[in-house]
Amino acid sequence: MRGLKTLVVVMGVMLVAGVAILVVAMATRVSQTRPAVMPFAAPPLDLPAGARIESMSVGGDRLVVDVVLSDGGRQLLVIDLATGRRLGVIPLHAAP
């Protein structure tokens, strides 16, 4: 019986010590200063008059913006994510 009591006390102390170690580790990670992120300054993206952005998707280092034009047409704008520069425009037309 005495051995069981000792075992329970030792496991309780280990449990409290483990929780204390976790709290200290979390506090250390939260308090670490993170390096400053360089601000991203890209040129403005000019849309045709009356156009609206329908959706956007990212693939690799490109951003593809699906634009609905004021006349109901659509086009895809391909933008380089590293520079923010427009790489091209893909007009979309319905098949006859």
SEMILO-766673 format. One line per 2 residues: number of its first residue (from 0); their letters; for each residue x, y, z of C-alpha. Coordinates in pm, whole numbers, padded with zeros to 5 digits. Layout:
NUM> a> X Y Z; ...
This chain:
0> mr> 00000 00000 00000; 00286 00233 00085
2> gl> 00439 00176 -00262; 00110 00267 -00430
4> kt> 00088 00595 -00239; 00445 00681 -00339
6> lv> 00369 00600 -00701; 00058 00824 -00700
8> vv> 00251 01114 -00545; 00538 01079 -00796
10> mg> 00297 01070 -01092; 00113 01377 -00957
12> vm> 00438 01570 -00930; 00531 01465 -01285
14> lv> 00194 01582 -01414; 00227 01924 -01249
16> ag> 00587 01959 -01374; 00479 01867 -01729
18> va> 00203 02128 -01731; 00447 02389 -01596
20> il> 00696 02307 -01871; 00424 02342 -02136
22> vv> 00319 02682 -01999; 00678 02806 -01999
24> am> 00736 02680 -02356; 00420 02851 -02481
26> at> 00506 03177 -02305; 00856 03171 -02454
28> rv> 00725 03121 -02808; 00464 03395 -02774
30> sq> 00712 03647 -02636; 00975 03593 -02908
32> tr> 01000 03890 -03138; 00924 03813 -03497
34> pa> 01122 03972 -03780; 00956 04269 -03939
36> vm> 00778 04187 -04262; 00866 04404 -04555
38> pf> 00563 04597 -04677; 00426 04486 -05011
40> aa> 00378 04772 -05252; 00239 04666 -05588
42> pp> 00120 04892 -05866; -00257 04939 -05874
44> ld> -00459 04697 -06082; -00667 04892 -06333
46> lp> -00999 04731 -06424; -01207 04836 -06725
48> ag> -01490 05078 -06645; -01790 04900 -06492
50> ar> -01603 04572 -06444; -01613 04368 -06125
52> ie> -01397 04089 -05988; -01583 03757 -05989
54> sm> -01315 03534 -05837; -00942 03494 -05783
56> sv> -00716 03191 -05771; -00347 03139 -05703
58> gg> -00120 02892 -05877; 00255 02889 -05832
60> dr> 00370 03248 -05840; 00069 03375 -06038
62> lv> -00264 03526 -05939; -00548 03482 -06185
64> vd> -00835 03729 -06149; -01167 03647 -06319
66> vv> -01324 03979 -06423; -01682 04027 -06543
68> ls> -01699 04321 -06783; -01983 04575 -06797
70> dg> -02106 04431 -07131; -02132 04080 -06979
72> gr> -01805 03953 -07124; -01531 03799 -06915
74> ql> -01156 03811 -06905; -00878 03664 -06695
76> lv> -00603 03891 -06564; -00275 03710 -06489
78> id> -00063 03884 -06227; 00288 03803 -06102
80> la> 00274 03768 -05722; 00639 03864 -05672
82> tg> 00613 04203 -05839; 00238 04269 -05862
84> rr> 00284 04334 -06234; 00015 04236 -06485
86> lg> 00154 03963 -06709; -00136 03937 -06947
88> vi> -00506 03940 -07020; -00697 03639 -07151
90> pl> -01032 03733 -07307; -01302 03467 -07267
92> ha> -01562 03424 -07541; -01856 03184 -07557
94> ap> -01829 02915 -07822; -02071 02962 -08115
